[in-house]
């Protein structure tokens, strides 16, 4: 063997000897990483199992005869909703179903006379469930729908000053008389045929909300955002008993409503009853008020560029163009 070959072998052996500790360290690092990954996986499985157990226990508590236990179940679900993005949509669906099932039916309440409803309020557990839904992060809903249609929610109010986030909620035919919903996010909510007489919706966001057939007599809507809200009537419906097809005339009643400073740009409000309503300083640019009853309504200071007033009743109305 030549001297050059000998030196080459020596260098190779030296390189291997020097590399062995590094290779050993790399192997140890890979082994540690695999162990950590396995431990993390086992931890996630354990956490999911714990959340499932908590969820089952909380749902079980909702069926208790005890109000305190039901409330405990609601608050346990609230904590799960905060802790687990994966379970958030399921909790939303469960709480919405609970609230709708345990609230009184609006079918009965809407037939009751207006007098005497000021002191009415939903049951404590129903209020707690809706309050939990109203304070969730709606961006985590993943398509979950809050259906509170046909419910008696007269006098509903939320404790404290926390935000009320119920975008897209279905309140079809709900009884919301004297409800306190100031500042509520009700974007694209379905309020079709709901009764909101004397409710408080100051500063509420009702962009794109469906309000056809809703009653908002004496409702406070100061500085509310109703941009693009749909309050049109018309179309056809079918009588469920006779099967007869008839023209719908379920237009919105905003008689005596307070809409000062409200954003009503582009709102579809044809055939609406706005008699004696106040809309001082409201933004009605591009709104459709054709055939509406504007008797004694106050539009002073309102922005009316492009507003449609064809065949509207204007007797005694203030601030409208001649």
C-alpha positions as CSV (number, residue, x, y, z in Angstrom):
1,X,0.0,0.0,0.0
2,X,1.4,3.3,-1.0
3,X,2.0,6.1,1.5
4,X,-0.8,8.2,-0.1
5,X,-3.3,5.4,0.2
6,X,-2.3,4.9,3.8
7,X,-2.8,8.6,4.6
8,X,-6.2,8.5,2.8
9,X,-7.4,5.6,4.9
10,X,-6.2,7.3,8.1
11,X,-8.1,10.4,7.1
12,X,-11.2,8.4,6.4
13,X,-11.0,6.6,9.7
14,X,-10.4,9.9,11.4
15,X,-13.5,11.4,9.7
16,X,-15.7,8.5,10.7
17,X,-14.4,8.7,14.3
18,X,-15.1,12.4,14.4
19,X,-18.6,12.0,12.9
20,X,-19.8,9.2,15.2
21,X,-20.6,11.4,18.1
22,X,-22.5,13.8,15.8
23,X,-24.4,10.9,14.3
24,X,-25.2,9.6,17.8
25,X,-26.4,13.0,18.8
26,X,-28.6,13.3,15.7
27,X,-30.0,9.8,16.4
28,X,-30.8,10.8,20.0
29,X,-32.4,14.0,18.8
30,X,-34.6,12.1,16.3
31,X,-35.6,9.7,19.0
32,X,-36.4,12.5,21.4
33,X,-38.5,14.2,18.7
34,X,-40.4,11.0,18.1
35,X,-41.0,10.6,21.8
36,X,-42.2,14.2,22.1
37,X,-44.5,13.8,19.1
38,X,-46.0,10.6,20.5
39,X,-46.4,12.3,23.9
40,X,-48.2,15.3,22.3
41,X,-50.5,13.0,20.4
42,X,-51.4,11.1,23.5
43,X,-51.9,14.4,25.3
44,X,-54.3,15.6,22.6
45,X,-56.2,12.3,22.7
46,X,-56.4,12.6,26.5
47,X,-57.6,16.2,26.3
48,X,-60.3,15.3,23.7
49,X,-61.4,12.5,25.9
50,X,-61.7,14.8,28.8
51,X,-63.6,17.4,26.8
52,X,-66.0,14.6,25.6
53,X,-66.6,13.5,29.2
54,X,-67.2,17.2,30.2
55,X,-69.6,17.7,27.3
56,X,-71.6,14.5,28.0
57,X,-71.9,15.5,31.7
58,X,-72.9,19.1,30.8
59,X,-75.6,17.9,28.3
60,X,-76.9,15.5,30.9
61,X,-77.3,18.4,33.4
62,X,-79.5,20.3,30.9
63,X,-82.1,17.6,31.4
64,X,-82.2,18.0,35.2
65,X,-85.3,19.1,37.1
66,X,-83.2,21.4,39.1
67,X,-82.7,25.0,37.8
68,X,-79.3,25.2,39.4
69,X,-78.0,22.1,37.8
70,X,-79.3,23.2,34.4
71,X,-77.5,26.5,34.8
72,X,-74.4,24.6,35.8
73,X,-74.7,22.6,32.5
74,X,-75.0,25.8,30.5
75,X,-72.0,27.4,32.0
76,X,-70.0,24.2,31.6
77,X,-70.8,24.2,27.9
78,X,-69.7,27.8,27.8
79,X,-66.3,26.8,29.1
80,X,-66.1,23.9,26.6
81,X,-66.9,26.3,23.8
82,X,-64.1,28.6,24.9
83,X,-61.6,25.7,25.4
84,X,-62.3,23.8,22.2
85,X,-62.6,25.3,18.8
86,X,-63.5,21.8,17.5
87,X,-66.5,21.5,19.8
88,X,-67.6,25.1,19.5
89,X,-70.2,24.5,16.6
90,X,-71.7,21.5,18.5
91,X,-72.1,23.5,21.7
92,X,-73.7,26.4,19.7
93,X,-76.3,23.9,18.3
94,X,-77.0,22.3,21.6
95,X,-77.5,25.7,23.4
96,X,-79.7,27.0,20.6
97,X,-81.9,23.9,20.7
98,X,-82.2,24.1,24.5
99,X,-83.2,27.7,24.4
100,X,-85.8,27.1,21.7
101,X,-87.2,24.0,23.4
102,X,-87.5,25.5,26.9
103,X,-88.7,29.0,25.9
104,X,-92.5,29.5,25.8
105,X,-94.1,29.5,22.4
106,X,-94.8,32.8,20.7
107,X,-97.8,31.2,19.1
108,X,-99.6,31.7,22.4
109,X,-97.9,34.9,23.6
110,X,-98.6,36.9,20.4
111,X,-102.3,36.4,21.0
112,X,-102.1,37.9,24.5
113,X,-103.0,41.6,24.9
114,X,-100.2,44.1,25.0
115,X,-100.9,45.3,28.5
116,X,-99.1,43.5,31.3
117,X,-96.1,42.3,29.4
118,X,-93.6,44.8,30.8
119,X,-92.8,42.5,33.7
120,X,-92.4,39.4,31.5
121,X,-89.0,37.8,31.1
122,X,-87.8,34.5,29.7
123,X,-86.9,31.7,32.2
124,X,-83.5,32.1,33.8
125,X,-82.0,29.1,32.1
126,X,-83.3,30.2,28.7
127,X,-81.8,33.7,29.3
128,X,-78.5,32.1,30.3
129,X,-78.4,29.9,27.2
130,X,-79.1,32.9,24.9
131,X,-76.6,35.1,26.8
132,X,-73.9,32.4,26.3
133,X,-74.7,32.3,22.6
134,X,-74.7,36.1,22.3
135,X,-71.2,36.3,23.8
136,X,-69.5,33.6,21.8
137,X,-67.0,34.2,19.0
138,X,-69.2,33.8,15.9
139,X,-66.2,33.3,13.7
140,X,-65.8,29.8,15.1
141,X,-69.4,28.7,14.3
142,X,-68.4,26.8,11.2
143,X,-71.9,26.9,9.8
144,X,-73.8,26.3,13.1
145,X,-77.2,28.0,13.0
146,X,-78.9,29.6,15.9
147,X,-82.7,29.0,15.5
148,X,-84.8,30.8,18.0
149,X,-87.9,31.0,15.8
150,X,-91.4,30.9,17.3
151,X,-90.1,31.7,20.8
152,X,-91.6,34.0,23.5
153,X,-88.7,36.3,24.4
154,X,-90.6,39.2,25.7
155,X,-88.5,41.4,28.0
156,X,-85.3,39.6,27.1
157,X,-82.2,41.5,28.4
158,X,-78.6,40.6,29.0
159,X,-76.7,41.3,32.2
160,X,-73.9,43.8,32.1
161,X,-72.7,45.6,29.1
162,X,-71.1,42.8,27.1
163,X,-71.5,42.7,23.4
164,X,-74.5,40.9,21.8
165,X,-73.3,38.9,18.8
166,X,-76.2,37.1,17.1
167,X,-75.5,37.5,13.3
168,X,-77.7,35.3,11.1
169,X,-79.9,34.3,14.0
170,X,-83.4,33.1,13.1
171,X,-86.0,34.9,15.1
172,X,-88.9,34.2,12.7
173,X,-92.2,34.9,14.4
174,X,-90.5,35.5,17.7
175,X,-92.1,37.7,20.4
176,X,-89.5,40.3,21.3
177,X,-91.7,43.0,22.7
178,X,-89.8,45.1,25.3
179,X,-86.6,43.2,24.6
180,X,-83.4,45.1,25.3
181,X,-81.0,44.6,22.4
182,X,-79.1,47.9,22.3
183,X,-76.0,47.6,20.2
184,X,-76.7,44.0,19.2
185,X,-75.1,42.5,16.1
186,X,-78.1,41.2,14.1
187,X,-76.6,41.3,10.6
188,X,-78.6,39.1,8.2
189,X,-80.9,38.0,11.0
190,X,-84.3,36.6,10.1
191,X,-86.8,38.7,11.9
192,X,-89.6,37.9,9.4
193,X,-93.0,38.3,11.2
194,X,-91.3,38.9,14.5
195,X,-93.0,41.3,17.0
196,X,-90.5,43.9,18.3
197,X,-93.0,46.5,19.6
198,X,-91.4,48.8,22.2
199,X,-88.1,46.9,22.0
200,X,-84.8,48.7,22.4
201,X,-82.4,48.4,19.5
202,X,-80.5,51.6,19.7
203,X,-77.2,51.3,17.8
204,X,-78.1,47.8,16.7
205,X,-76.6,46.4,13.5
206,X,-79.4,45.1,11.3
207,X,-77.5,45.2,8.0
208,X,-79.2,42.9,5.5
209,X,-81.7,41.7,8.1
210,X,-85.0,40.3,6.9
211,X,-87.8,42.3,8.5
212,X,-90.8,41.5,6.2
213,X,-94.0,41.3,8.2
214,X,-92.2,42.4,11.5
215,X,-93.9,44.8,13.9
216,X,-91.7,47.5,15.3
217,X,-94.3,49.9,16.7
218,X,-92.7,52.3,19.2
219,X,-89.4,50.5,18.8
220,X,-86.2,52.5,19.6
221,X,-83.9,52.2,16.6
222,X,-81.8,55.4,17.1
223,X,-78.5,55.2,15.3
224,X,-79.3,51.6,14.2
225,X,-77.7,50.3,11.0
226,X,-80.4,49.0,8.7
227,X,-78.4,49.4,5.5
228,X,-79.7,46.9,2.9
229,X,-82.3,45.6,5.3
230,X,-85.3,43.9,3.6
231,X,-88.7,44.9,4.9
232,X,-90.6,44.4,1.6
233,X,-93.8,42.5,1.5
234,X,-95.6,40.9,-1.4
235,X,-95.2,37.6,-3.0
236,X,-97.5,34.7,-2.4
237,X,-98.1,32.2,0.4
238,X,-100.1,29.1,0.9
239,X,-102.8,28.6,3.6
240,X,-101.7,25.5,5.5
241,X,-105.3,24.5,6.2
242,X,-107.0,25.1,2.9
243,X,-104.1,25.0,0.5
244,X,-105.3,28.3,-1.0
245,X,-102.6,30.5,-2.6
246,X,-103.0,34.2,-1.7
247,X,-101.0,37.4,-2.0
248,X,-98.9,38.3,1.0
249,X,-99.4,41.7,2.6
250,X,-97.2,41.2,5.6
251,X,-95.5,44.6,5.4
252,X,-93.5,46.1,8.3
253,X,-95.1,48.2,11.0
254,X,-92.8,51.0,12.2
255,X,-95.5,53.2,13.6
256,X,-94.1,55.5,16.3
257,X,-90.7,54.0,15.9
258,X,-87.6,56.1,16.8
259,X,-85.1,55.9,13.9
260,X,-83.2,59.1,14.5
261,X,-79.7,58.9,13.0
262,X,-80.4,55.4,11.7
263,X,-78.5,54.1,8.6
264,X,-81.1,53.1,6.1
265,X,-79.1,53.4,2.9
266,X,-80.6,51.2,0.2
267,X,-83.2,49.7,2.6
268,X,-86.1,48.1,0.9
269,X,-89.1,49.6,2.8
270,X,-91.9,49.8,0.3
271,X,-95.4,49.5,1.7
272,X,-94.1,50.1,5.2
273,X,-96.1,51.9,8.0
274,X,-93.9,54.7,9.2
275,X,-96.7,56.9,10.5
276,X,-95.7,59.1,13.4
277,X,-92.1,57.7,13.3
278,X,-89.1,60.0,13.8
279,X,-86.2,59.7,11.4
280,X,-84.4,62.9,12.1
281,X,-80.9,62.9,10.8
282,X,-81.4,59.4,9.3
283,X,-79.5,58.3,6.2
284,X,-82.1,57.2,3.7
285,X,-80.1,57.6,0.5
286,X,-81.3,55.2,-2.1
287,X,-84.0,53.7,0.2
288,X,-87.3,52.5,-1.3
289,X,-90.3,54.0,0.5
290,X,-92.8,53.7,-2.3
291,X,-96.4,53.3,-1.2
292,X,-95.4,53.6,2.4
293,X,-97.5,55.4,5.0
294,X,-95.4,58.4,6.1
295,X,-98.2,60.3,7.8
296,X,-96.9,62.7,10.5
297,X,-93.4,61.2,10.2
298,X,-90.4,63.5,11.0
299,X,-87.6,63.4,8.4
300,X,-86.0,66.7,9.3
301,X,-82.2,66.6,8.7
302,X,-82.4,63.2,7.0
303,X,-80.3,62.4,3.9
304,X,-82.8,61.7,1.2
305,X,-80.8,61.6,-2.0
306,X,-82.2,59.0,-4.4
307,X,-85.0,58.0,-2.0
308,X,-88.1,56.5,-3.7
309,X,-91.3,58.1,-2.5
310,X,-93.8,57.1,-5.3
311,X,-97.4,56.9,-4.1
312,X,-96.3,57.3,-0.5
313,X,-98.7,58.9,2.0
314,X,-97.1,62.2,3.2
315,X,-99.8,63.9,5.1
316,X,-98.3,65.9,7.9
317,X,-94.8,64.5,7.2
318,X,-91.9,66.9,8.0
319,X,-88.6,67.3,6.1
320,X,-89.7,65.6,2.9
321,X,-89.2,67.2,-0.6
322,X,-92.3,68.6,-2.1
